[in-house]
Each structure stands twice: as C-alpha cells, then as structure tokens.
Amino acid sequence: MRIFRLSFGLRALYVSAFTVLAGNAIQNIYIPMSAIHLGFSPFQVSLLGSFYFFGFVVGCLVVPQYLYSVGHIRTFAAFSALAAVSAIVISLSDSIVVWLPLRLLTGFSLAALYLSIESWISAFSDDQSRGHVISIYRLVDITGALIGQGFLFAATGYEDTLSVVAILLILSLLPISLTQIQMPVLVNAVPDRLREVLKKTYQLAPLSVWGTLLSGVVAGVFWSLIPLFVEGTGHESSAVPLVVSSYLIGGCVLQWPVGIWSDQIDRRKVIAVLCSISMLAALLLTLGAHFGELGLLPLLLLVGFFGAGGIPIYSIAVAHANDWVKSASVVDLSVLLLVSSSLGSVVGPLVAGAFMNSTSPKSFFVILLLSHGLLLLQALCRIVRFPPISPSKKGEYHDLPETTPMIATVAEGSES
C-alpha cells in the first residue's frame, strides 16, 4: 500500500517526464530525417547527433550546480524553456551552422531535465520501493518514446513537427511547477574522484566500462543515423518511426528476463549472449541491404532482434560494475558509467557518419556489428582468463533507462 501511495504521489513527475521523453523522441528522429531531406551529407547528419550527446555529457557534469543553487523546479523550468526555444529556432533555419550549436544546447538542456526529474523521483524511494519506482519510470520512458514515434508516423511530412516538440516541452512545466512534493535534499553530486574511480573500476570490472562505452556508441549511432539507413534501403521516410518503435519494443521484450537471468549466472556470459544476438541481426541487416531487397517486415523483425540484444547491455554492464566496485560511492560510479556511455554516443556517430560517407548508407549496421563484436571479444577474454564473482557478492539487477543515473544527485538511501 505504501508503494502504491508513493507511486501515486509521484504522478506529477511522471507526467512531466512523459511529455519530455515524448518530445525528445520526436525531435531526435525528426531532425536527422529533415537533415537528409535538406541534402546534408551523412557526416553532417552524424555531427548533429554527436553535438547533441556532447551537450548531454557537459550537462550531466555542470547541471548539478544549478540544482544546488536554485533547486529542481527552477532548473527544470529554465532548461525546459531553453530546449523549447532551441527546437523552434531549428525549425526557422536550414543551415547546419545554426543547427549544430542548437543541438549542443538541446543536449545540455535535456540533461538538466532528466537530472531534475530522475533525481527527484529517486529521492522519494528507498531500498524497498526503488525497483518498483524505477520500473514505472522505465515504463513512462518507453511509452513516451513509442508515442513520439507514433506521432512521427502519423504526421510524416508535417512541417511544424518541431513546434509540437516545443509545445510538449512547455507543457511539461505545468505538472512539475504546480506539484506539492517536497524537493530532495542534495549531497555532493559532482564526483571529485572520477579518475580514481575509473582506475579502480577498470581494474576490477573493465567489461563494465567497455559495455557502457560501446552501448553508448550503438545508441548514438542508431538514434542519429537510422533514417539514413531506412531511406538508403529504398523505404519511405514514414517507415523510420516504425523501425525505431521495433527497436524499442525488441529491447523491452528481453530487458527484464535478461536482467533476472543475469542475477543467476555470470553477467559476462549474459553480455556475450546479448552481443551475439545483436551481431547476428546486424549481419543479416547488412547482407539484406547490400545483396537483396530488404522488405519492411524483415527490416522491422531484424531491427527488433537487434534492439533485443543491444538495449539491455547498458543495464547489465552497470550491474556488473556494482557487483565488483563496492567501496566507490554510488554517485561517483553511476556518473562515471553515464559519462562513459555518453562519450561513446559522441564518438560513435562521427565514426559511422564518416564511414557511411565513404561507402553508402547501406553500410550503417557494419559499425554496430563491429562495436558488438569488440564487446563480445572483451567478454570472452574476461570469461576465459578470470573466474566469475561469487553469488553472495552479486548485487540485484535494476532495469535502468540509459539516460542519467537515477541516484546521482540525491542523498543515498533517502526516504520519503
């Protein structure tokens, strides 16, 4: 009953999160689609994605200072307005010189919104309710992204799509501005020992660093450049939201059962299996694009399998790190792994964009195949050379959204 009251009490935060996530899911696919139609090269499209993720990295490290000085509500309100303005200004220009700094600003602003909401939600959960609360947030996350893709599918060619994004971002202000939920008490959120924690994590659980880094590469490449692949294989732009939805649904199908499985066996083996699934799907997608007609149904099914293998890797890698690095602050460790993932999302689109620029959009999944192959090699090397952690030392798996650390800016163990 207490958990039900807690979840119901957080409804204003969930509503704000939903509108932000839906709006961001729309623009993260619509902007590369628009760039393609404006004649931007694959590398220029990749730059738009990299600038967004670079802004996100900077935001994760800088925004906690604003949470300290002005609080959650004011921080959320300021950066929600800034993100809305960025979307509107992008819609008024067709110049990449204008778009690039605005995408960086958008990434910074979205980091602020995610940090505000997620740290607030986490502050009002404890060890008994945190899994339930995060599961609901994950449901909000996926539902918002899917509804955003549904809007894109229904409104393909709609010129005022970014105005809709701005409206959603502005509407997210209402629930969070009027809520009566007390703001959380903050502790030191910016890790002063990030280098030391990185060294220790890489010594004890290097696969977690590689896992978050390469899952960031995959996420950055997919969200930034998937429209190039879809249209490059002869499909209409209206198919892009369907492909993204298939990717998200595929990830949802395996996320929870794979997490339970990883609590029972060596997590390194789970990561190896997930990489193998994604590699097989990426290989079939590449062969289908180059040597045959990749129809819409096979495309959707294979992308779904690719998401089923790829999306859960981040959460498993985070759980693997927490199994081994017990003495590090959960704040330091969570921010470290988030930054690792986000840096992968910065570099990935640049490499993939340059590669596709010199080959063709049909080679999109080659980079993703190689990324999972590198992670698989790392996992197999660790499995062969080092024994697994004892079951008594393993922590419980949590289904984490790959956005920001849910507990990175609040006192550990805070209760409502």
N, C-alpha and C positions, 0 to 999 in steps of 0.2 A: 504493500500500500504506500509506503514511504517513497519507493522508487517511482510509482505512478504519479504521486504528488510532485516529485522533483521534476519529472519529465514534463508534466503539465505546466509547472511553474516556469519552465524554460521556453515555453511556446513562442514568446515574442522573439527570442534569439533565434529559434529555429526558422521562423518566418522570414526574418531579415537575412539569415544565411541562405535560405531557399532562393530569394529574389536575387541576391548577389551571385550565387552559383549559376542560376539560370541565365542571367545576363552575361556573365563572363564566358559561359559555354557557347553562347551565341556568337559573341564577338571573336573568340579565339579561332573559330572556324570561318566565320563570315569574312574577316579581314584578309586571310590568305586567299580565299575564293575571289574577293574583289581585286586583290593584287594581281592574280592570274589574269583576270578579265581586262585589267588595265595594261597588260603586257609586261609586267615585271618579270625579270629573269628568275629561275629557281634560286639562285644565290641571293637575290634581293628579297625574295619571299622568306628565305631562311633567316636573313638578317632581322626581319620583323619579329620572328619568333625568339631569336637569341636576345634581342634588345628587351623584349618583354620579360624573359626569365632572368636577365641580368638585373633589371629593375626590381624583380621579386627578391633576388638574393640580397641586394642592398637594403631593401625594405625590411627584410627579416632581421637584419643586424641593427638598423637605425630606429625603426618604429617603436621598439620598447621604451625609448627615451620619451617619446610623446605620451605613451600610456602612463608613465610616471608623472609627467608634468601637468597634463590636462585631463587625464582619465580616459576611460574606454569610450564613453558616449561622444565626447567632443572629438576624439581621434577618429572614431568611425564616421561621424558626420562630416568632418573636414575632408577626409580622403574619399568618401563616397561621392561627395560633390566634385572633387578633383577628377575622379575616374569618369564621372558622367560628362564633365566638360571635355576630357580627352576624347571620348567616343564621338561627341558632337563635332569637335574640330576636325577629327579624321574624316568625317563624312563630308566636310566642306572643301577638302583638298584631294588632289590625285597625285601629289608629289611625295616620293619616298623620303625626301629631305625633311618634309614636315612629319611624315608618319613615324619615322624612326625614334625621334625623341619623345613623341607622344606614346609610343608603345612602351618605352622605358618608364615613362611616368605612370602608365597604366599598371605595369608590373609592380612598381613601388606602391601604388595606391591599393592594389588588390592584396598585397602582403599585409598592409595595415588593416584592411577589412577582415581578412582571415585571422590575423593575430588577435584582433579585438574580440571577435565572436568566439573563436575556439578557446582562448584562454579564459574567457568569461564562463563558457559552458563547463570547462574542466574544473574551474574553481568551486562550482556548486555540485561536485560529485566527489565521492570518496571511494575507497577500495571495494566496497560492496556494490556501488551503483555505477562505477566508471564504465565498465564494459557495456552496460545497458545504455547509458547516456551516449557513449561513442557510437554504438550500433545505430541508434536513432539518428545521430548526426550523419553517419555514413549513408543511411537511407535518404536523408534530405539531400546529401551531396549528389548521389547517383540520380535521384528523381529530378532534381533541378537540372542536371546536365542533360538527361534524356528529354525533358520537356523543352529545354532550349533547342535541342536538335530537331524535335518535332515542329517547333515554330519555324526553324530554318527550312525544313522540308516543305511545309505548307506555304511559306512566304518566299520561295525561291524567286529571285529577280526583284524583290521588293526593295526599292531604293532607300527607304527610310528605316532600314533594319537597325542601324546604329542609334537612331532616335529611340527605338524601342528599348535598346540596351540602356540608354541614358535614363529612360523612364523607370526601368526596373531598379537601377542603382539608386535613383532618388526615392522611389517607393520604399526601399529597404531602410531608409531613415526613420520612417514612421514608427514601426514596432519598437525598435531599439531606443528611440528617443523618448518614447512615452512609457517604457517599462518601469515598474517599481522595484525590479530586482536589484538588490544591492550590488555595487561594483566590487570586484575581487580585490583582495589585499595582495600587492605585488612584492616580490622579492627580486634580488639582483638577477636580471634576465639576460644580460649580455655576457656571454662566457669570457672571462679573463684568461682562462687556461685552455683555450681551444686547441692550441698547438700541442700542449701536453696530453690532452685527452685524445687527440688524433693519433699521437705516437703510441699511446697505450692501447687504443682500440685496434690500430693496425698491427700491433704486436700480438695481441690476444685473439682478435677476430677480424683478420683482414678481409674475409669474404663479405662482412657486413659493409665495409667501406666500398669495396668493388660492387656489391649488389646495389647499394643506393646510388652510386655514381652511374652505373650502366643502366639502371632502371630510369634514372633521370635523362640519360641520353635518349633512350627509347621513347619516353613520354614527350620530351621536347621535339624530337623528330616527327613523331606521329601527329601531335596537335598542330605543329607548324606547317607541315608539308603534305599531309594526307590528301588535300584537294588536288595537288599536282598529280599524284598517282591515279586517283579516281578518274580525273578528266583525261589523263595521259593514256589510259587504257580504253578510251572511247566511250565512257559513260557521261551522262549529263551531270551538270553541277547539282541538280536536285538529288542525286544519289549520294552526295557527300554526307549529309546528315544521317542517312540510313546506315552508311558504313561506320560512322562514329558511334552510332547507337549500338550497332552489332558488337563493336569493340568493348563498349562499356558493359553490355549485358553479358558478354563472354566472361569478363573479369568478375562480374557479380556471381556467376554460377559456381566458380571454383574458389572464390575468396574465402568463404567461411569453412567449407570442408577441408580445404588445403591447410588452413590455419590449425584446425583440430588435429589433422594428421601430423603437422609439424610439432605439436606438443608431445606426440607419442614416439617419434623416431628422430634421427639426426636431421636437423634443419638443413644441413648442407646437402643431403640427399634430396630433400624436397626442392631446393633451389635448382639442383641439377635436372630433376624431372621437369620442372616448370620451363627451364631453358630449352630442354629438348622439344617440348610441345610447341613453344614459340618458334624455334628454329625450323621444325618441320612445316609449320604453317607458312613461315616467311619464304622457305624454299619453294613450296608449291605455288605461292602467290607470284614469285619471281618467274618461275617457269611458265606459269599460265599467262603472265603478261607478255613474255617475250616469244613464246612458241605456240601459243594458241589463243583462242578467244576466251577471255575471262568474263563469263556472263555475270549478271548481277547476283543471282542466287549463290553460285560458287564463291563469288567475291565476299558476300556477306557471311557465309559459313566459315570461310577460311580466316577472315578478319576476326570473327568471333572466337575461333580457336586460338588465334594469336593473342587476343586480349585475355583469354582464359589462362594462358601460360604467363604472360608478361605482367599483368596488373598486380597479382598478389606478391610478386618478388619483393617489392619495397617493404611490405609489412613483415615478411619472413626475415628479410635482412635486418630490420630494426629489432625483431625479437631475438635474432641470433646475437646481435651486439649486446643486448640487455642480459642475455644468458651469461656472457663472459665478463663484461666490464661492470662489475658490481660496485667498485669503490668510487667511480666517477659520478658526479652529480647528474641526475636525470635531465636537468636543464642543459648542462654542457653537452651531454651525449646526444640528446634529441636535436639540438641546434646544429651540432656537428654533422649528423646524418642528413638533416634537411639541407644544409649548405652543400654537402657532397652531391645530393640529388639535383639540387638547383644548378650547380655548376655544370653537371652533366647535361642539363637541359639548355644551358647556354652554348656549350661547345657542339653538342650533337647536331642541331640544325645547320650550323656553319659547315661542318664536315659533309653532312648529307647534301646540303644545297650545292656545295662546290662539286661534289661527286656527280650529282644529277645534272649539273650544268654542263659537265664534260661528257656525259653519257646520254641518258634520257630519263624522263620521269618514271618509266617502267622499271628502272633500277632502284626504286625507292626502298624496297624491302631488303636489298643487299646489305645496307648499313645496319639495319635492325638484326639481320641474320648474323652478321659478324659480331655485333655487340653481345648478343646472347651466347654466341659461340665462345667469345672470350670469357664471359662469366662462367659458362659450363666448364671450360678448361681450368679456371681457378678453383671451382668447386671440386672437381675430380682430383686435382693435385692435393687439396687440403684433406679430402677424404682418405686418400691413399697414404699420405705422409703423417697425419696426426689423428689420434683417437677422438671420438666424439665426447662432448661434455656428459658428465653423469646425470641421469634423470633427476636426481634430487636437487641439482643446481639449476635446472631449467626454469625459466620464468614462464608465466602464462601468456599465450599469444593474444594480441589485440588487433582487430581489423581496423587499421589506421588509414584514413584518407591521405593521399600523397599531396598535401598542401602545406600545412605548417604543423609544428609539434604541438599537440593538444595541451601540454602542460608546461610549455616553455616560458610562460610569463607569470605563473602563479605560484604561490607557496605550495610546496609538495605536501600532499596529504590534507589540503584544505577541505573543510566540510561546510555544508550549508547551515 
